[in-house]
């Protein structure tokens, strides 16, 4: 069984809400709404313009080739949706990079080297370079993408995470308001999971859009995840990025406390695997062509728990911090986007073509 490395911080890199355009009011004696001016013409390979900065098709395609699962089979419509989602993320990323320039936030080469080593997951250089070539990417492309990711993380840490505090009063208040939740009538198991299925998931809700669609792809994906867990990758970050369970993936795979009576109703392979686990360990359970990496975070005995127990206080503090960070992060990203001038040419062209997939939006997945 592998060791479980619990990571509690979950930074969402999913798409953000679109900016609304408001009509202006004009006239001294009579107000009237005026239509917004049409966007200035742009070259076919310009997919969006953010405060005058262009985001080109090649940037979106590189992001797509970096994130799509190798060998995945996608329809034109699915590929289009994935690329438009990535374009939206690149728009938000561009705004964050501009904010980083204002704050004089930089990333060092050594930080990029460390991120690259994590990305490689101890894969030999030759095999890693072959994977890059299969995705039509270069080492320079990857380092540039990692640099941008790290800069965004630093902006979030500076503008959001550093401003969140959880006081003893907050913890006590939550405990008193939810005291019944801390009184266990029976033994319970705090579980987390990463689910990988072998069929296409229409309700996929992970950060990368990664979806195994065949038994072979599912097996390879689980092996990749286990390799990364063995080398210390945080469980919750992998769940956020790769789990195919729409409910638990956004929670970093955390499914909370499962009472013993409920666990006994679970499928036998899953039930037996959990009962054999020790807190802090994980294992893979394979059933019906799919796989679940299940981690036993902790085991709680029946009875009333209180704030004198470190795990109770720590869990409440972690939960409150995560809630506030997610809320503040969403608000911050929406704020800087509302203050920007964003023109998404790609979606406008798609709408104007009535979904006929204009030539300016090549949709075939990379070969």
Secondary structure, DSSP 8 states (H G I E B T S, - for coil): -EE----------S----------EE-SSS-EE----------TTEEEEETTEEEEHHHHHHHHHHHS-TT----HHHHHHHHHHHHHHHHHHHHHHHHHHHHT----HHHHHHHHHHHHTT--HHHHHHHHHHTT--HHHHHHHHHHHHHHHHHHHHHTGGG----HHHHHHHHHHTGGGGEESS-EEEEEEEEE-SS--TT---SS-----SHHHHHHHHHHHHHHHHTT--HHHHHHHH---TTTGGGTTEEEEEEHHHHTTS-HHHHHHHHH--TTEEEEEEETTEEEEEEEEEEE-SEE--TTSHHHHHHHHHHHHHHHHHHHHHHHHHHHHHTS-EEEHHHHHHHHTTTS--TTS------
